[in-house]
Amino acid sequence: MQIPEELKREELSLAEAMMRIQESTSFPRGEVEQLVALLPNPLAASRAFLCSLDGQWRYEFGEPYTVETSAVVGTDQNPEVRILLCGLLKLARLASCSDLKRYISRLSNKRKHFDHLAELDPVLRAKELVHLVYEPRPLGEEAPGPDWAMHFADTTECLVEVKSRIKELLSLFAGLRSGTDPSPHANRMPVLPSLLKDVSRKFPSLDEISNSLQGVWVYSPVWFIREELLKVFDGCDPAKVRFLVIGRAWREYEALASDDQNRRRLIQHFSLPGV
C-alpha cells in the first residue's frame, strides 16, 4: 500500500522509530533495545514515517483492509509506533518471557497483524496491574480461552476477550453507502450482528460475590447505537460477560457493565473516568 509522500515528514524503520521515541521519553533505553531485539526482522524492518497530519510516528505493516475489491487507505492502516511500543513494554514487564515472545510472533503475521495489535488496547488502559497472562488455558466451555488474564494490585482478577470488527464494519459501511442498510442515526452505526458472537463460551461462570471481573473489549473507530448495544449486551450470559468496552487505545470509549459493583471495578481498573 503506497502512502502519499506528502504525508511523510521523515522515514525510518520501525525499530529505529522505536529508539527515536525512546529518546524523547522516560523509557529506559536498555528495555527498549531488548524489546527491539525480539522483533522478527520483517516487523522490525518495516517502514515507519513521521506523519505530517498528526506528528506521530506511524508504521506500515499488515495487509490493507478491503471492501469488495478496493483497498481502504487511512491512518488506521498505519498504527502509531508509540502504541505498539508502550503495549509491548508493559507486556515485557508484566508477562512471562514465553508469553511476550508468543504475542510478538502473532504480530509478525501480516494477515492478522491488525487483529493482534488490537489486543493491546485493554493492556494499555489497565492500571495497577501486577501480572499478565496471554491466552490463558481454556476456562469456559470450549478452547481457546480469552485473550488476557489480568491480575491487579488489589487482588482483583480479570479475564478479557478482545475483538476487532473492522472488516465487518467496512462491509457495513459499504451497505450504508449503497443504500441497502439505511440508518436513522447520522453519527452512530447499527450494531454488527457478529459483535459479540461466541464470546460467552470463552469464560467460566462466576457467582454473585466473585472478586473476578470478566468481559469483552471491542476495538472500533466508530460509535454504535447505544440502544442496540444494550440489547446485545443484555443477551450475553450475565454470569460470564460482565462488561463491554468499545473504543480505541487512549481515545474515546463506550462502556457497559452488568451492575454497579462491576461498573466501579471497570472504572477503577481501566482508567475509565465514568461508565
Long-range contacts (C-beta under 8 A, 24 or more apart in sequence): 1-60, 1-64, 1-71, 1-73, 1-77, 3-49, 3-60, 3-73, 3-78, 6-52, 7-49, 7-51, 7-52, 7-53, 8-49, 8-50, 8-51, 8-52, 9-49, 9-50, 9-51, 9-52, 10-49, 10-50, 11-47, 11-48, 11-49, 11-50, 12-47, 12-48, 12-49, 12-57, 13-44, 13-45, 13-46, 13-47, 13-48, 14-39, 14-43, 14-44, 14-45, 14-46, 14-47, 14-48, 14-59, 14-61, 14-81, 14-84, 15-39, 15-44, 15-45, 16-48, 17-48, 17-57, 17-59, 17-81, 18-81, 18-84, 18-85, 20-57, 21-57, 21-81, 21-82, 21-85, 22-85, 27-85, 27-89, 31-89, 31-92, 31-93, 32-85, 32-89, 34-92, 35-85, 35-88, 35-89, 35-92, 38-100, 38-101, 38-104, 39-104, 39-108, 40-104, 40-105, 40-108, 42-108, 42-110, 43-104, 43-107, 43-108, 48-81, 49-78, 51-75, 51-78, 56-80, 56-81, 56-82, 57-81, 57-82, 59-84, 61-110, 61-113, 62-110, 62-111, 62-113, 62-114, 62-117, 63-110, 63-111, 63-113, 65-114, 65-166, 65-167, 65-170, 66-170, 67-170, 67-171, 67-173, 67-174, 68-174, 72-170, 76-166, 76-221, 79-114, 79-117, 83-117, 83-120, 83-124, 83-249, 83-250, 84-117, 84-120, 86-124, 87-120, 87-123, 87-124, 87-249, 88-120, 90-123, 90-124, 90-129, 90-132, 91-120, 91-123, 91-132, 91-134, 94-129, 94-130, 94-131, 94-132, 95-131, 95-132, 95-133, 95-134, 96-133, 99-132, 99-133, 99-134, 99-135, 100-134, 102-134, 102-135, 103-134, 114-164, 114-166, 115-164, 118-162, 118-163, 118-164, 118-219, 119-147, 119-148, 119-162, 120-249, 121-162, 121-217, 121-219, 121-247, 121-248, 121-249, 122-148, 122-150, 122-160, 122-162, 122-217, 122-245, 122-270, 123-148, 124-249, 124-250, 125-249, 125-250, 125-270, 125-271, 125-272, 126-150, 126-152, 126-158, 126-269, 126-270, 126-271, 127-269, 127-270, 127-271, 128-152, 128-153, 128-154, 128-269, 129-153, 139-202, 139-203, 139-204, 140-200, 140-201, 140-202, 140-203, 140-204, 140-240, 141-200, 141-201, 142-201, 144-202, 145-202, 146-202, 146-203, 146-214, 150-269, 152-269, 155-211, 156-211, 156-212, 156-213, 156-265, 156-269, 157-211, 157-212, 157-213, 158-212, 158-213, 158-214, 158-269, 159-202, 159-203, 159-212, 159-213, 159-214, 159-215, 160-214, 160-215, 160-216, 160-217, 161-199, 161-202, 161-203, 161-215, 161-216, 161-217, 162-216, 162-217, 162-218, 162-219, 163-195, 163-196, 163-199, 163-216, 163-217, 163-218, 163-219, 164-218, 164-219, 165-192, 165-194, 165-195, 165-218, 165-219, 165-220, 166-219, 166-220, 166-221, 168-192, 168-194, 169-220, 169-221, 169-222, 183-225, 185-225, 187-223, 188-222, 188-223, 188-224, 188-225, 188-226, 189-222, 189-223, 189-224, 189-225, 190-224, 190-225, 190-228, 191-224, 191-225, 191-228, 191-229, 191-231, 191-232, 192-224, 195-224, 195-232, 196-232, 196-233, 196-235, 196-236, 196-241, 196-244, 199-236, 199-241, 200-236, 200-237, 200-240, 200-241, 202-240, 203-240, 203-241, 204-240, 205-237, 205-239, 205-240, 206-239, 206-240, 206-242, 207-239, 213-242, 213-243, 213-262, 213-265, 213-266, 213-269, 214-240, 214-241, 214-242, 214-243, 215-241, 215-242, 215-243, 215-244, 215-245, 215-257, 215-266, 216-241, 216-243, 216-244, 216-245, 217-245, 217-246, 218-244, 218-245, 218-246, 218-247, 219-247, 219-248, 220-246, 220-247, 220-248, 221-248, 223-252, 223-254, 224-254, 226-254, 229-254, 229-256, 230-256, 245-270, 245-272
